[in-house]
Amino acid sequence: MPLNVLLVGAGEINFGSVEGPWNHTLRLERKLGTSLTVVALVDPDVERATAALSTKLKGSSASSYLQCEIFSTVQTAANALSEANMPKLIILGAPPSVRGSDIPGRDLEIQIIGAFPGSALFVEKPLSNGLEDACQRVARRVQQARTLVSVGYMLRYSQGDLSRYFGGDIRLPSIAARTVEHNEPAGFLSAKRFDEDNIPPDNRLPRLTSATWKYINGAVGSLTHAIVLHGTLYDTEFEVYADGYRLKLIDPYNAPILSVRRPGITYEEIFKFTDDDPFFTEMSSMIDAIDHPEAQGAILSSYEDAVKTHEFTWHIRRSSEAAARAEREQGGSTAH
């Protein structure tokens, strides 16, 4: 049975990126095969949308895009699409600057649930680049509309990811974070892909952010994020320490490897997940849930759950910025 899909965003999230395995159309094609019918592509950059569609029409899944129309806004798509072409699933892969809020121009979720009531909605992460209170208001609107939503925190679907079972909710006041800034000696980089001098100081990202926090269950968590490696490939690892256990997840985006040390052994057990594609699993789970309500439990990142993650990241940012301000005010004093 055909599944009508509407795509919002003609960029790398929906159509592929050199900086990671994001490519939602590829997973849709793999899951649905000839049942996929892309009825519309919405992007204000019509030229880019036309180029993306043209590439698809030359590919192996061209038949899925034959009916696709291009629109510059969600509302023009809703006004033009026939009843037969109404989408059952909408993929929101537009930049976070235009979603996750109820402010006009940044409110794509609200536009979508208003224009296409009854359509399921898949939203790429992060929810927004704005404040968490706006995301909370959107979450309430989504809940009131009874829209089936999944947010693309793909690592929740990784077969090797066990951390969510050990952590749980976080005590937000416990978060403490520090950064290495671009203008500090440790922040100097020998290789840069573009001229960073053109970036306004207020828009600069830290070279490194290190944060620690306490979970409500008493466990302690930590995160280190660095923008220092050369090339385009991610390097990501997760570690969990428990009573007698150490679990280390390596390369979760591509070919996950889980290293386990457990009670009774002194060596590491290695589990390789060669066929694991969490990007596919998240999309597959969403599609299964559309026609089978009993399968909705397989959606592991609701909008409300994603808001918690967004709130968490803002607490890390505020803590790190406060620490950086304090360091500047102290004049970089050191202890020996």
C-alpha positions in Angstrom: 0.0 0.0 0.0 1.5 3.4 -1.0 2.6 5.7 1.8 2.4 9.4 0.9 5.4 11.4 2.3 6.0 15.1 2.4 9.6 16.4 2.8 10.4 19.7 4.4 13.9 20.7 3.7 16.0 20.0 0.5 19.3 20.0 2.3 21.7 17.4 3.7 19.5 16.1 6.4 17.0 14.7 3.9 19.3 14.2 0.9 22.7 13.2 2.3 25.8 14.8 3.8 29.6 14.3 3.6 29.8 14.9 7.3 27.8 12.0 8.6 25.3 9.3 7.6 22.2 11.6 7.6 20.0 10.9 4.6 16.4 10.4 5.4 15.2 9.8 1.9 17.7 6.9 1.5 16.1 5.2 4.6 12.6 5.9 3.4 13.5 4.2 0.0 15.0 1.2 1.8 12.1 0.8 4.2 9.2 1.3 1.7 10.6 0.4 -1.7 8.0 1.0 -4.4 5.4 1.8 -1.7 7.1 5.2 -1.1 5.3 8.1 -2.8 6.9 11.5 -2.2 4.1 13.9 -2.9 5.9 17.2 -2.1 9.2 18.8 -1.2 8.9 22.1 0.7 11.9 24.5 0.8 12.1 28.3 0.3 15.1 27.8 -1.9 13.2 26.4 -4.9 16.4 26.1 -6.9 18.0 23.8 -4.4 14.8 21.8 -4.1 14.6 21.4 -7.9 18.2 20.2 -8.0 17.6 17.7 -5.2 14.5 16.3 -6.9 16.3 16.1 -10.2 18.9 13.9 -8.7 16.3 11.6 -7.3 14.5 11.4 -10.6 17.8 10.1 -12.1 18.3 7.5 -9.4 17.2 3.9 -8.7 14.1 5.1 -6.8 12.9 7.5 -9.4 9.4 6.1 -9.5 8.8 7.2 -5.9 9.4 10.9 -6.9 7.3 11.1 -10.1 4.4 12.8 -8.4 6.5 15.1 -6.2 5.7 18.8 -6.4 7.9 21.6 -5.1 6.6 24.3 -2.8 8.2 27.2 -1.0 6.0 27.0 2.1 4.0 24.5 4.1 0.8 26.4 3.5 1.1 26.6 -0.3 1.7 22.8 -0.3 -1.5 22.3 1.8 -3.5 24.5 -0.5 -2.3 22.8 -3.7 -2.2 19.1 -2.8 -5.2 17.0 -3.7 -7.0 14.8 -1.2 -5.4 11.8 -2.8 -2.0 13.2 -2.3 -2.3 14.3 1.4 0.7 13.0 3.3 0.5 10.4 6.0 4.1 11.2 7.1 6.0 14.5 7.1 9.8 14.6 7.5 10.9 17.9 9.0 14.6 18.2 8.0 14.8 22.0 7.8 17.4 23.8 9.8 16.8 24.2 13.6 16.6 28.0 13.2 13.1 27.7 11.6 11.5 25.2 14.0 11.1 24.4 17.7 9.3 27.6 18.5 5.9 29.3 18.3 7.4 32.5 16.9 6.2 33.1 13.3 9.0 32.2 10.9 10.5 29.7 13.4 7.4 27.6 13.9 7.4 24.9 11.3 6.0 22.2 13.6 3.0 24.4 14.4 2.5 25.2 10.7 2.6 21.5 9.8 0.1 20.3 12.4 -2.2 23.1 11.4 -2.0 22.5 7.7 -1.9 18.7 7.8 -3.9 17.5 10.8 -3.6 13.8 11.2 -0.3 13.4 9.5 2.5 11.8 11.5 5.6 14.0 11.9 9.3 13.0 12.1 11.5 15.9 13.3 15.2 16.0 13.0 17.3 16.8 16.0 18.1 19.2 17.6 14.6 20.6 18.1 15.8 24.2 17.7 18.7 26.5 18.2 16.4 28.6 20.4 15.6 28.5 24.1 13.9 25.5 25.7 10.8 27.3 26.9 9.7 27.8 23.3 10.2 24.1 22.6 8.1 23.3 25.7 5.2 25.4 24.2 5.5 23.6 20.9 5.4 20.3 22.8 2.1 21.3 24.4 0.7 22.2 20.9 1.8 18.9 19.5 0.2 17.0 22.4 -3.0 19.0 22.1 -3.2 18.1 18.3 -2.6 14.4 19.2 0.0 14.3 16.5 2.2 11.1 16.3 5.8 12.5 16.5 9.2 11.0 16.5 12.4 13.1 17.0 15.6 11.9 15.3 17.8 11.1 18.2 19.1 8.1 16.3 21.5 6.7 19.0 18.5 5.8 21.1 18.0 3.1 18.5 21.6 1.8 18.4 21.8 -1.9 19.3 25.0 -1.1 21.3 23.7 1.9 23.3 22.9 0.9 26.8 23.6 4.2 28.5 19.9 5.2 28.6 19.1 2.2 30.8 21.7 3.3 33.4 21.1 7.0 33.4 17.6 8.3 33.3 16.6 11.9 34.2 19.2 14.4 35.2 19.3 16.8 38.2 19.7 19.9 36.1 21.1 22.1 38.9 24.0 19.7 39.3 25.4 20.5 35.8 28.9 22.0 35.8 30.7 22.7 32.5 34.0 24.3 31.3 35.2 25.2 27.8 38.3 25.9 25.8 37.7 28.9 23.6 39.1 29.7 20.2 41.2 32.6 21.5 42.9 30.6 24.2 46.4 29.0 23.6 44.9 25.5 23.9 42.2 26.5 21.3 44.6 27.1 18.5 44.1 24.8 15.5 46.7 24.0 12.9 44.1 23.2 10.2 41.0 25.1 9.4 38.5 24.5 6.6 37.6 28.2 6.2 38.5 31.6 7.4 37.2 31.8 10.9 38.1 35.5 11.3 34.8 36.4 9.5 32.7 34.8 12.3 31.4 37.4 14.8 32.8 36.6 18.3 29.3 36.0 19.7 28.7 33.3 17.2 31.9 31.4 17.9 31.7 27.8 19.3 34.0 26.5 22.0 36.8 24.3 20.8 36.0 21.9 23.6 33.2 21.6 26.2 33.5 19.4 29.2 30.5 18.8 31.5 29.6 16.7 34.5 26.2 16.1 36.2 24.3 13.9 38.6 21.4 11.7 37.6 18.3 11.6 39.8 19.1 7.9 40.5 22.5 9.0 42.0 24.8 8.1 39.1 27.2 10.6 37.7 27.5 11.5 34.0 30.1 13.4 32.0 30.5 14.6 28.4 33.4 16.0 26.4 32.6 17.5 23.0 35.5 18.8 20.9 35.8 20.5 17.5 39.5 19.7 16.9 39.8 16.6 14.6 40.8 17.0 11.0 38.7 15.7 8.1 35.0 15.2 8.0 34.4 12.0 10.0 32.9 11.9 13.5 34.7 10.2 16.4 32.2 9.3 19.1 32.5 7.1 22.2 30.3 6.4 25.2 31.4 4.8 28.5 29.3 3.4 31.4 30.9 2.4 34.7 28.8 0.3 37.1 29.3 -2.2 39.9 31.8 -4.6 38.3 31.1 -3.3 34.8 32.6 -1.1 32.2 30.8 -0.7 28.9 32.4 1.3 26.1 30.5 2.0 22.8 32.8 3.0 19.9 31.7 4.5 16.6 27.9 4.4 17.2 27.2 6.4 14.0 28.8 3.9 11.6 29.9 0.5 12.7 29.2 0.2 16.5 31.5 -1.8 18.7 30.6 -2.5 22.3 33.4 -3.4 24.7 32.3 -5.0 28.0 34.2 -5.8 31.1 32.0 -7.6 33.7 32.3 -9.4 37.0 34.2 -12.6 36.9 36.4 -11.7 33.9 39.5 -9.5 33.5 39.4 -9.3 29.7 37.1 -7.3 27.4 34.2 -8.9 25.6 33.7 -7.3 22.1 30.4 -7.2 20.4 30.2 -5.9 16.8 27.0 -4.6 15.3 27.9 -4.7 11.6 24.4 -4.5 10.3 23.1 -1.8 12.7 21.8 1.4 11.2 20.0 3.4 13.9 19.0 6.0 11.2 17.1 3.2 9.5 15.6 1.8 12.7 14.3 5.2 13.9 12.6 5.7 10.5 11.3 2.1 10.3 9.8 2.4 13.8 8.0 5.6 12.9 6.5 4.1 9.7 5.4 0.9 11.5 3.7 3.1 14.2 1.6 5.0 11.6 -0.7 2.1 10.7 -0.2 0.0 13.9 -0.8 1.9 17.1 0.4 -1.0 19.1 3.8 -0.4 17.6 4.1 3.2 18.8 6.0 2.0 21.9 9.0 1.4 19.5 9.3 5.2 19.1 12.1 5.9 21.5 12.2 9.7 21.3 8.9 11.6 21.6 8.8 15.4 21.3 8.5 15.7 25.1 11.6 13.4 25.6 13.6 15.5 23.1 12.6 18.7 24.9 14.4 17.2 28.0 17.5 16.7 26.0 17.3 20.3 24.6 16.8 21.7 28.1 19.9 19.6 29.2 22.1 21.1 26.5 21.0 24.6 27.4 22.0 24.1 31.0 25.4 22.9 29.9 25.8 26.0 27.7 24.8 28.4 30.4 27.1 26.7 33.0 30.0 26.8 30.6 29.4 30.4 29.6 29.2 31.5 33.3 32.5 29.7 34.0 34.1 31.4 31.0 32.9 34.8 32.2 34.2 34.2 35.7 37.6 33.2 34.2 37.8 36.4 32.2 36.8 38.5 35.2 39.5 36.9 37.3 42.1 37.7 34.6 43.2 34.1 34.0 44.8 33.8 37.5 46.5 30.4 38.1 47.4 28.2 41.0 50.6 26.3 41.4 
